Amino acid sequence: MTSPDATATVPKGRFWRFRRDARYVLMKGVLWLLTHAYLRFRFEGRERLPAPPYVLCFNHLDWADPLILAAVLPSPRRIYFFGPRERDMRVGWKNRLMTWVGNDVPFKPDKSHMLDTVRRVKEVLAAGHALAIAGEGRVAEREDEVLPLNEGAAFFAIHGQVPLVPIAVNGTRVLRFGKRIRIRVGDPIATTGRRATKDEVDAVTAAAQAALGELVRGYVDPVPPSRFDIWLTELFNGPKRGAPPLP
């Protein structure tokens, strides 16, 4: 008989917690080596990161964004990623990696089973972990602007009474060897004492929108992408979007 901890978002048994933590540490170490072997990083505002639990709201430019954040973000606890559940999580290497490590909080895009999703998020934050959400809900085309944010990040932060931390990733729209990726952390948005009403959620979402917009403002890729850079980036992105035009 399979233990409930085998599929639990936050396992309670000591063995299952150890196994999840060991897999997470292994994943984080391997991702750190791979990302630092191929890319360079400039991390601004590291001191603004609060101690977990918190909800992290980041802009989304490329398939590599969550992997880069998992590799480089300093955190004494696990960082979970909130994302859509595919019909078969065994399809695609990213889905298999998330399932194996167990640091995903899946939801269904049609918003069915939302009570179960809210329960899982509550477990993550109550256990002292961080939750990362791509606030736009889709991949953006421009590095210097942020698409309208969904209300999920603000709702979960208010519901859990934890800070909402805006973080901007720039440079991942097209990847190339040795490229410097800029990561900027904004000031945490306090949610203590707020209630998860529409007005409060809208207000926190607007604050996150403004903060992320300021963090990415004015970014320009210092080196125009080559055809090979675009081809390699889109190879991993799959058929979700068109490639950016060559200069």
GUVEX-612172 format. One line per field, with one value per residue (C-alpha): residue in three letters; x, y, z; residue number from 1. Coordinates in Angstrom, 2 decimals, padded with zeros to 5 digits. Example, Ala and Ser with C-alpha at 12.3 -4.5 7.8 and 13.67 -1.06 7.14 Angstrom:
! residues 2
resn [ALA, SER]
px [012.30, 013.67]
py [-004.50, -001.06]
pz [007.80, 007.14]
resi [1, 2]
This chain:
! residues 247
resn [MET, THR, SER, PRO, ASP, ALA, THR, ALA, THR, VAL, PRO, LYS, GLY, ARG, PHE, TRP, ARG, PHE, ARG, ARG, ASP, ALA, ARG, TYR, VAL, LEU, MET, LYS, GLY, VAL, LEU, TRP, LEU, LEU, THR, HIS, ALA, TYR, LEU, ARG, PHE, ARG, PHE, GLU, GLY, ARG, GLU, ARG, LEU, PRO, ALA, PRO, PRO, TYR, VAL, LEU, CYS, PHE, ASN, HIS, LEU, ASP, TRP, ALA, ASP, PRO, LEU, ILE, LEU, ALA, ALA, VAL, LEU, PRO, SER, PRO, ARG, ARG, ILE, TYR, PHE, PHE, GLY, PRO, ARG, GLU, ARG, ASP, MET, ARG, VAL, GLY, TRP, LYS, ASN, ARG, LEU, MET, THR, TRP, VAL, GLY, ASN, ASP, VAL, PRO, PHE, LYS, PRO, ASP, LYS, SER, HIS, MET, LEU, ASP, THR, VAL, ARG, ARG, VAL, LYS, GLU, VAL, LEU, ALA, ALA, GLY, HIS, ALA, LEU, ALA, ILE, ALA, GLY, GLU, GLY, ARG, VAL, ALA, GLU, ARG, GLU, ASP, GLU, VAL, LEU, PRO, LEU, ASN, GLU, GLY, ALA, ALA, PHE, PHE, ALA, ILE, HIS, GLY, GLN, VAL, PRO, LEU, VAL, PRO, ILE, ALA, VAL, ASN, GLY, THR, ARG, VAL, LEU, ARG, PHE, GLY, LYS, ARG, ILE, ARG, ILE, ARG, VAL, GLY, ASP, PRO, ILE, ALA, THR, THR, GLY, ARG, ARG, ALA, THR, LYS, ASP, GLU, VAL, ASP, ALA, VAL, THR, ALA, ALA, ALA, GLN, ALA, ALA, LEU, GLY, GLU, LEU, VAL, ARG, GLY, TYR, VAL, ASP, PRO, VAL, PRO, PRO, SER, ARG, PHE, ASP, ILE, TRP, LEU, THR, GLU, LEU, PHE, ASN, GLY, PRO, LYS, ARG, GLY, ALA, PRO, PRO, LEU, PRO]
px [000.00, 001.43, 001.93, -000.05, 003.27, 004.44, 002.16, 001.66, 002.72, 004.42, 005.09, 004.76, 006.75, 010.44, 011.57, 009.54, 010.68, 014.31, 013.85, 012.21, 014.90, 017.69, 016.22, 015.74, 019.34, 020.57, 018.45, 019.54, 023.22, 023.02, 021.08, 023.61, 026.48, 024.70, 023.48, 026.82, 028.69, 026.61, 025.54, 026.72, 024.57, 024.14, 022.02, 020.66, 018.69, 019.53, 019.31, 015.61, 014.66, 012.87, 013.12, 010.52, 007.63, 006.81, 005.22, 007.59, 006.06, 008.38, 008.12, 008.29, 010.34, 011.61, 011.48, 014.69, 013.31, 012.06, 015.20, 017.44, 015.53, 015.64, 019.40, 020.43, 017.90, 019.31, 016.79, 017.13, 013.90, 012.48, 011.09, 007.93, 006.74, 003.11, 002.19, -000.42, -000.89, -000.51, -002.80, 000.21, 003.03, 005.31, 005.47, 008.31, 011.56, 010.54, 007.32, 009.20, 011.81, 009.19, 007.30, 010.48, 011.68, 008.20, 008.57, 005.56, 002.10, 000.01, -003.30, -005.73, -005.97, -009.77, -009.68, -011.43, -010.34, -009.36, -010.08, -007.50, -005.02, -005.56, -005.08, -001.77, -000.51, -001.52, 000.45, 003.56, 003.49, 002.51, 005.54, 007.80, 008.60, 008.50, 006.12, 007.17, 004.54, 004.96, 002.52, 001.74, 000.55, 002.19, 005.48, 006.12, 007.75, 009.51, 012.26, 011.44, 007.75, 005.49, 002.18, -000.89, -000.54, -003.09, -004.48, -003.20, 000.09, -001.60, -004.45, -002.13, 000.12, -002.85, -004.49, -001.25, -000.44, 003.07, 005.00, 004.70, 008.17, 008.49, 011.53, 012.54, 014.58, 016.11, 018.23, 016.48, 014.32, 017.14, 019.95, 023.55, 026.79, 028.31, 025.33, 024.82, 021.37, 020.15, 018.04, 016.50, 014.60, 012.10, 010.87, 008.52, 004.86, 003.36, 000.05, -000.27, -003.72, -005.18, -008.15, -008.48, -011.28, -011.39, -010.31, -007.36, -006.25, -006.50, -004.48, -001.67, -001.69, -001.39, 001.53, 003.28, 002.60, 004.16, 007.16, 007.90, 007.46, 010.04, 012.46, 012.50, 012.23, 014.84, 016.48, 018.22, 020.00, 023.60, 024.28, 021.74, 020.78, 022.13, 020.09, 021.74, 020.89, 017.24, 017.13, 018.64, 016.33, 013.20, 014.27, 013.57, 010.59, 008.64, 005.79, 004.40, 005.46, 007.20, 010.85, 011.83, 012.80, 016.43, 017.77]
py [000.00, 003.39, 005.90, 009.17, 010.97, 009.65, 012.12, 014.72, 018.29, 018.51, 015.00, 014.47, 011.27, 011.61, 009.25, 011.01, 014.46, 013.29, 011.83, 014.99, 017.20, 015.03, 015.17, 018.93, 019.51, 017.28, 019.11, 022.53, 021.52, 020.11, 023.14, 025.49, 023.74, 023.67, 027.27, 028.65, 026.62, 028.16, 031.57, 034.44, 036.17, 039.59, 039.38, 042.72, 043.21, 039.87, 041.52, 042.27, 038.59, 037.92, 034.71, 032.22, 031.70, 034.14, 034.20, 035.12, 036.70, 036.67, 037.69, 034.89, 035.11, 031.61, 027.92, 028.43, 031.03, 028.61, 026.47, 029.51, 030.75, 027.29, 027.23, 030.71, 031.85, 031.51, 029.93, 027.85, 026.07, 024.55, 026.75, 025.34, 026.37, 026.95, 025.83, 024.16, 020.42, 018.62, 015.71, 013.41, 014.74, 012.01, 013.81, 016.31, 016.39, 019.47, 017.79, 014.62, 016.63, 018.52, 015.33, 013.50, 016.32, 017.10, 020.89, 021.70, 022.90, 022.03, 023.57, 022.97, 025.88, 025.60, 026.46, 023.27, 021.75, 025.22, 024.24, 021.49, 023.95, 026.47, 023.69, 022.67, 026.26, 026.67, 023.55, 024.85, 028.22, 026.80, 024.49, 027.53, 027.15, 029.71, 029.58, 030.98, 032.03, 033.33, 036.16, 036.82, 033.26, 033.08, 033.74, 037.38, 038.61, 041.76, 041.96, 045.52, 045.20, 043.00, 041.62, 042.13, 039.97, 037.40, 037.73, 034.37, 035.52, 038.32, 036.06, 033.34, 035.86, 037.51, 034.18, 032.93, 036.29, 036.21, 038.85, 039.03, 039.45, 040.77, 039.45, 040.25, 038.01, 039.65, 038.20, 034.86, 035.75, 034.37, 032.40, 032.09, 030.82, 033.25, 035.62, 037.61, 037.13, 039.93, 039.05, 041.90, 041.56, 044.26, 045.33, 042.79, 043.80, 043.32, 041.49, 041.18, 042.28, 042.28, 040.14, 038.25, 040.47, 041.54, 045.09, 043.95, 041.36, 043.95, 046.44, 043.99, 042.82, 046.44, 047.00, 043.90, 045.01, 048.42, 046.91, 044.37, 047.01, 049.19, 046.28, 045.43, 048.99, 049.96, 046.55, 046.10, 042.93, 044.14, 041.68, 041.03, 037.34, 035.16, 032.63, 029.83, 031.49, 031.74, 028.21, 026.74, 028.70, 027.78, 024.14, 023.85, 026.21, 024.00, 025.26, 027.71, 030.94, 032.32, 033.16, 036.81, 038.56, 038.92, 042.49]
pz [000.00, -001.00, 001.79, 001.49, 001.97, -001.40, -003.19, -000.45, -001.20, 002.20, 003.56, 007.31, 007.76, 008.60, 005.82, 003.15, 004.29, 004.17, 000.68, -000.63, 000.95, -000.45, -003.95, -003.68, -002.56, -005.38, -007.95, -006.67, -006.77, -010.30, -011.56, -009.95, -011.72, -015.09, -015.01, -013.84, -016.45, -019.26, -017.94, -015.73, -013.12, -011.55, -008.42, -007.17, -003.97, -002.39, 001.02, 000.41, 000.46, 003.76, 005.69, 004.41, 004.26, 001.48, -001.98, -004.80, -007.92, -010.96, -014.59, -017.14, -020.34, -020.99, -020.00, -018.00, -015.55, -012.85, -013.15, -012.79, -009.75, -008.15, -008.70, -007.55, -004.95, -001.45, 000.88, 004.04, 003.07, -000.09, -002.85, -004.41, -007.87, -008.71, -012.21, -014.40, -014.11, -017.40, -018.19, -017.96, -015.76, -017.12, -020.47, -020.82, -018.85, -016.83, -015.68, -014.76, -012.84, -010.82, -010.04, -008.99, -006.73, -005.42, -005.33, -007.48, -006.49, -009.54, -010.48, -013.31, -015.77, -015.84, -012.09, -011.10, -007.77, -006.51, -002.89, -003.16, -004.69, -001.88, 000.68, -000.89, -000.93, 002.70, 003.62, 001.85, 003.59, 006.99, 006.81, 006.40, 002.70, -000.13, -003.09, -006.49, -009.04, -012.60, -012.05, -015.72, -016.22, -019.64, -021.39, -022.28, -025.47, -024.22, -021.62, -020.52, -019.71, -017.60, -018.82, -016.59, -013.50, -012.44, -008.94, -007.69, -006.14, -004.19, -003.06, -001.76, 000.01, 001.76, 002.54, 004.11, 005.74, 004.27, 002.26, -001.51, -003.00, -006.59, -008.45, -012.02, -014.29, -017.36, -020.14, -020.56, -023.58, -025.74, -024.10, -025.22, -023.72, -021.25, -021.23, -018.03, -016.51, -014.26, -011.22, -009.23, -005.96, -005.05, -001.64, -000.03, -000.04, 003.42, 003.71, 007.49, 008.60, 005.10, 004.18, 000.90, -000.43, -004.06, -003.22, -001.12, -003.68, -006.46, -004.41, -003.72, -007.35, -008.49, -006.12, -007.47, -011.05, -010.40, -008.60, -011.34, -014.03, -012.32, -011.88, -015.62, -016.94, -019.49, -019.88, -023.23, -024.33, -024.81, -027.65, -030.44, -030.66, -033.43, -035.38, -033.42, -030.08, -031.11, -032.46, -029.29, -026.99, -028.94, -029.12, -025.40, -025.36, -027.71, -029.91, -027.34, -029.05, -032.09, -032.06, -031.64, -034.87, -035.77, -035.65]
resi [1, 2, 3, 4, 5, 6, 7, 8, 9, 10, 11, 12, 13, 14, 15, 16, 17, 18, 19, 20, 21, 22, 23, 24, 25, 26, 27, 28, 29, 30, 31, 32, 33, 34, 35, 36, 37, 38, 39, 40, 41, 42, 43, 44, 45, 46, 47, 48, 49, 50, 51, 52, 53, 54, 55, 56, 57, 58, 59, 60, 61, 62, 63, 64, 65, 66, 67, 68, 69, 70, 71, 72, 73, 74, 75, 76, 77, 78, 79, 80, 81, 82, 83, 84, 85, 86, 87, 88, 89, 90, 91, 92, 93, 94, 95, 96, 97, 98, 99, 100, 101, 102, 103, 104, 105, 106, 107, 108, 109, 110, 111, 112, 113, 114, 115, 116, 117, 118, 119, 120, 121, 122, 123, 124, 125, 126, 127, 128, 129, 130, 131, 132, 133, 134, 135, 136, 137, 138, 139, 140, 141, 142, 143, 144, 145, 146, 147, 148, 149, 150, 151, 152, 153, 154, 155, 156, 157, 158, 159, 160, 161, 162, 163, 164, 165, 166, 167, 168, 169, 170, 171, 172, 173, 174, 175, 176, 177, 178, 179, 180, 181, 182, 183, 184, 185, 186, 187, 188, 189, 190, 191, 192, 193, 194, 195, 196, 197, 198, 199, 200, 201, 202, 203, 204, 205, 206, 207, 208, 209, 210, 211, 212, 213, 214, 215, 216, 217, 218, 219, 220, 221, 222, 223, 224, 225, 226, 227, 228, 229, 230, 231, 232, 233, 234, 235, 236, 237, 238, 239, 240, 241, 242, 243, 244, 245, 246, 247]
